[in-house]
C-alpha cells in the first residue's frame, strides 16, 4: 500500500492548513485550556518536547506517552468536530474521493480481522464508535449478516451518510449515549483515541456499554512508531487540535488494564511508515537523518519493503491495533 492510495497529498496539506486556522482561533484564549495528567498513567511527570500550532506537546517520563498539555476543554473539542471548516473539508473533500479505496485497503481487512479473530455469535450487537461513513460496519455485515450493527456517530453529516445506507445510528458523542448499558458484545473505535480529551473516561463508558467479557477493538497512533519518531514535530500525524494523545504499546496496555480490560493482543500492522517518511523527504523537503535520505535516494524497492515488514513485525509501526475484553 502507498500513502497516495488512501489520502491525496494536496488535500491532506489543505486539511492541515485549515487545522492551523482552527488552532489560531483556539489559542487566542487559553482560558479554555486545561492542564492534564498523562492520559495513560495519570502521573504529572513530563519533559517538554515541542510546540506545534500553539499547542505544547510533552513526553511522560514514566510511560513514554506523548500528549498535548494543556489542551482545549471537551466542550470546545466537541464543537470543533461538529462545526469547524476543517471537519467539513475532511468529509467532503478529503475522505469522499478516497472512500472506496479506503474500503478496500483499510476497512475490508479490518472486518476480516474481526471475523477471523473473534468468535462472533449470530445474535451479537456490534457498535462502531466514530463510524464515519459506516464502511467498517458495511464490510462486517457482508461477512456476518445476522449481527446487529450500530454506528455511534456525533457528526450530523456522517450520521446522515450512515442513515442513507440503512445503518442503525446513535447520533451522539459516546459519553452521552443512554439506554444501552450492557447491550454490546463488541465495540470498535478506529483512529479515535488520539482525539480524546480523557481516554480513561471514554474507556469507562465503553466498559459500561459492553456485556461482561465483551470485546473492544481500537486502532490508534503509536508514539514509538517509525514515521512519528523520525519526523517528530514535522509529522503530519501530529495535528492539533485533533491529535492530542499518542500512546505506545506499553502505555496502552497499562491504561486498558487500569480501566477494567484484559488485553488480548497489541500489534502494529502498519504498511505506510516508510512511505510517509520518503514522501516527506521527496515532496516536502524534510531534512532528517542522513541515512533515511540515502535510503530514499539509493535504496531499491525490495529494501524498502523489507524495512516496512520489519517495522510492523516488531511493533515499531505508527499504526497500532489493540484487542481487549471487559473483565469488570
Phi, psi and omega in degrees: 000143176245149181304320184296338181289332185243352175205123180290128185299318181297316179294321179298316181294323176294320177300318179295326176297318179293324176296322176300319177299317177302316182296319180300320179293321184288315187283355174301326182229090181281008174297338179270003178269148182233132173288136185232158171279169177305128182294345180263304187254355176064026173262163183242047181236110187212163173242133178293139182250303182195166172246137179224120180052036177087358179260134178267127177252134182233160181242123180295128179290336184275311188241355176079015176283135176262131183205156178279128182207117003283176183218161180298155179295158177303324181294320179291321178297316179298319179297320179299315183295329184270325194241347189286155176297325181296320180294319179292321177297319180304316182289306191279319188256329183268306190279314186305315182296337182245012185301314183289326175295320178293325176304311184288320188273332188240304191282324176296313175300326177296315179297320178294322177299313181299310182295329181273347185252323185254137179278084185283131178267152185301332184263014183288157173241121184237128181243144177246115182276127186070051191290345179060237181277000179078017185295319179297314181295323176299314182291322178295321180295333176291328182273318180233076188295340183281344184286140175278120182248140184226131175265124174256103192220115182280338183286122179302321181295314182283327175299321178298318179299317179296317180297322178295339177266009181063030173271134176296132186232135165254105185273086187195155165295145183306316185298341183258003180292130181232149174087010183236016181300131178069020184262330188268135174274338178205141173231146178233152177213106184258127180050047182242327186299329180291345183267343195283139175295314179221096181302330180295320177294319177301314181294325177299319178290319177304313182296324180292331181277339182276150166292160177297129184086002180291155185267147171228122178246128178227152168235145180202176180275140182260117180300336180263014178287152187305305186291326177292317179296320182288316186272328179050240186295343177278350182297131176286347175287337176268094190230086173292152007271008185272310184267102187237356178231130177227097179281181171223171184305321180287317184288328178289325174299313182297317179297314181297319179298315180291344181262008176092027178239152171253122183278124180269324179200146171229124180218164176233083183276026183295150182236003190243359188305306182294320181298323178295313180296315180296322177297320178294323179292313187278325188256332186244007175070025180295130177247102180238217179303136183300328184294318183293326174295319178297316179298320179299319184279321189243348181288140176275172185295327178296316179299319182290321178293320180291324175298313181297320178298318179296317179303313181291317184298322186256026173063036176247016175275151178283350176263114186244135180239132185228129175244127182222166177229143178287131180242005180241000000 
